[in-house]
Amino acid sequence: MPLAYIGFGSNIGDRLAHIQNAIQTLSKTGGITLQKISSVYETDPVGYEAQAQFLNGVAAIQTSLSPLSLLHTLKNIETTIGRQHRIRWGPREIDLDILIYGDLCLQTEKLVIPHPEMHLRGFVLVPLAEIAPDLVHPVFQESIQPLLNRLDDDKSISESGSICLFQTCFL
C-alpha cells in the first residue's frame, strides 16, 4: 500500500477540535492506516491575508484507496466537519489536501499530485520535514529538508502542540 501525506489546516472556530475530528475520522476510514502525525503549527495565512492564523500540520497514512477515492474521502470529511467554501485561500473550518501519494505524479482536472504549491509553503514543508525529512518529492527528485532549507517564506510558523487520539499522542 502506498504511503501518502495529507496536509491539514483550520482557522475558524475551535481549530484544534476540527483538526482532531478530521484526523480521528480519517483514522477510522477503511483502506487507511494512520502512520504519523506532525506537531500542530500556528501559521500566518497565505494568499488572502485578512483572516485569522491557521493551525496546520501533516499526517502520513498508508492507503489502499486510489488517489481519486482518497480525495473524495477527504472532501467528505471536510463536509461532515462543516467546511463552507467562501473565497479562494479564505477562512476554513478544515482543509485536507493530498500532498504526496507514493511516488505518483498525476495531473487531472480534479487532482494534481504532488500538490503543485507544497514546495512554496512553509506551513506544509515544516511539518512534513518533521515527520519525513528524507521523503523525496516525486517531481523535483529532492528530499523535503533541502526544499525547506531553500524556502523563501517570511510567514510566521510556530509549534503549537500535538494531536492526541484514542489515548495516544502523536508527535
C-alpha positions as CSV (number, residue, x, y, z in Angstrom):
1,M,0.0,0.0,0.0
2,P,1.3,3.4,-0.9
3,L,2.3,5.9,1.8
4,A,0.5,9.3,1.3
5,Y,0.9,12.6,3.1
6,I,-2.1,14.7,3.9
7,G,-1.9,18.4,4.8
8,F,-4.4,19.7,7.2
9,G,-5.4,23.1,8.4
10,S,-8.1,25.2,10.2
11,N,-8.6,28.8,11.1
12,I,-12.3,29.1,12.1
13,G,-13.9,28.1,15.4
14,D,-12.2,25.5,17.6
15,R,-9.3,24.9,15.2
16,L,-7.7,22.1,17.1
17,A,-11.1,20.3,17.6
18,H,-11.7,20.5,13.9
19,I,-8.3,19.0,13.1
20,Q,-8.6,16.3,15.8
21,N,-12.1,15.4,14.4
22,A,-10.7,15.2,10.9
23,I,-7.7,13.0,11.8
24,Q,-9.8,10.7,14.0
25,T,-12.4,10.3,11.2
26,L,-9.5,9.6,8.7
27,S,-8.0,7.0,11.1
28,K,-11.3,5.2,11.2
29,T,-11.8,5.1,7.5
30,G,-11.5,1.7,5.7
31,G,-8.4,1.5,3.5
32,I,-6.5,4.0,5.6
33,T,-3.9,3.3,8.3
34,L,-2.6,6.4,10.2
35,Q,1.2,6.2,10.4
36,K,2.4,9.5,11.8
37,I,1.1,13.0,12.6
38,S,3.3,16.1,12.8
39,S,3.1,18.6,15.5
40,V,0.5,21.3,15.0
41,Y,1.8,24.6,13.9
42,E,0.3,28.1,14.2
43,T,0.9,29.8,10.9
44,D,0.2,33.1,9.1
45,P,-2.4,32.9,6.3
46,V,-1.1,32.7,2.7
47,G,-2.9,34.3,-0.3
48,Y,-5.8,36.1,1.3
49,E,-4.1,37.5,4.4
50,A,-7.0,39.4,6.1
51,Q,-8.0,36.4,8.2
52,A,-7.1,34.6,11.4
53,Q,-4.0,32.4,11.8
54,F,-4.2,28.8,10.9
55,L,-3.3,25.6,12.7
56,N,-1.5,23.4,10.2
57,G,0.2,20.0,10.1
58,V,0.7,16.9,8.1
59,A,-0.4,13.3,8.6
60,A,1.3,10.2,7.0
61,I,-1.1,7.4,6.0
62,Q,-0.9,4.1,4.3
63,T,-3.8,3.6,2.0
64,S,-5.4,1.1,-0.4
65,L,-7.6,3.8,-1.7
66,S,-7.0,5.2,-5.2
67,P,-5.9,8.9,-5.3
68,L,-9.4,9.9,-6.5
69,S,-11.1,7.8,-3.8
70,L,-8.8,9.3,-1.2
71,L,-9.7,12.8,-2.5
72,H,-13.4,12.0,-2.3
73,T,-12.9,10.7,1.3
74,L,-11.1,13.9,2.3
75,K,-13.8,16.1,0.8
76,N,-16.5,14.1,2.6
77,I,-14.6,14.6,5.9
78,E,-14.4,18.3,5.3
79,T,-18.2,18.5,4.6
80,T,-19.0,16.4,7.7
81,I,-17.0,18.8,9.9
82,G,-18.8,21.8,8.3
83,R,-16.4,23.3,5.8
84,Q,-18.0,26.2,3.9
85,H,-16.4,27.3,0.7
86,R,-16.1,31.0,0.8
87,I,-13.3,32.6,-1.2
88,R,-10.0,31.2,-2.7
89,W,-7.4,30.8,0.1
90,G,-10.0,32.1,2.5
91,P,-11.0,31.1,6.0
92,R,-12.0,27.4,6.5
93,E,-13.2,25.1,9.3
94,I,-11.0,22.4,7.9
95,D,-8.8,21.8,4.8
96,L,-7.4,18.4,3.9
97,D,-5.1,18.1,0.9
98,I,-3.2,15.2,-0.6
99,L,0.4,16.4,-0.7
100,I,2.2,13.3,-1.9
101,Y,0.9,9.8,-2.8
102,G,3.7,7.3,-3.1
103,D,5.9,8.3,-6.0
104,L,2.9,9.1,-8.1
105,C,2.8,12.1,-10.4
106,L,-0.8,12.8,-11.5
107,Q,-2.5,15.7,-13.2
108,T,-6.2,15.7,-13.8
109,E,-8.9,18.3,-13.7
110,K,-9.8,17.3,-10.2
111,L,-6.5,16.4,-8.7
112,V,-2.8,17.2,-9.0
113,I,-0.2,15.1,-7.2
114,P,2.2,16.1,-5.8
115,H,0.4,19.2,-4.6
116,P,1.5,21.9,-7.0
117,E,2.4,24.5,-4.4
118,M,3.6,22.5,-1.5
119,H,7.3,23.3,-2.1
120,L,6.4,27.0,-1.8
121,R,4.7,26.8,1.6
122,G,6.4,26.7,4.9
123,F,3.2,25.6,6.6
124,V,3.5,22.4,4.6
125,L,7.2,21.9,4.5
126,V,7.9,22.4,8.2
127,P,5.5,19.7,9.5
128,L,6.4,17.4,6.5
129,A,10.1,17.7,7.3
130,E,9.4,16.9,10.9
131,I,7.8,13.5,10.1
132,A,9.6,12.7,6.8
133,P,12.7,14.8,6.2
134,D,14.1,12.3,3.7
135,L,10.9,11.9,1.7
136,V,11.7,12.5,-2.0
137,H,9.5,14.9,-3.9
138,P,8.4,13.0,-7.0
139,V,8.8,15.9,-9.4
140,F,11.9,17.6,-8.0
141,Q,13.6,14.4,-7.1
142,E,14.9,16.1,-3.9
143,S,14.1,15.4,-0.3
144,I,11.9,17.6,1.8
145,Q,14.6,19.1,4.1
146,P,16.6,20.7,1.3
147,L,13.4,22.1,-0.2
148,L,12.6,23.6,3.2
149,N,16.2,24.9,3.6
150,R,15.8,26.9,0.4
151,L,12.3,28.2,1.1
152,D,12.0,31.9,0.8
153,D,8.9,32.5,3.0
154,D,8.5,35.2,5.6
155,K,5.3,33.8,7.1
156,S,5.4,33.0,10.8
157,I,5.3,29.4,11.8
158,S,5.4,28.3,15.4
159,E,4.9,24.9,17.0
160,S,1.6,24.8,18.9
161,G,1.2,21.3,20.2
162,S,0.4,17.8,19.3
163,I,-2.7,15.7,18.5
164,C,-3.9,13.0,20.8
165,L,-6.3,10.3,19.6
166,F,-7.5,7.2,21.4
167,Q,-5.2,8.0,24.4
168,T,-2.2,8.1,22.0
169,C,-0.4,11.4,21.4
170,F,1.3,11.8,18.1
171,L,4.4,13.9,17.8
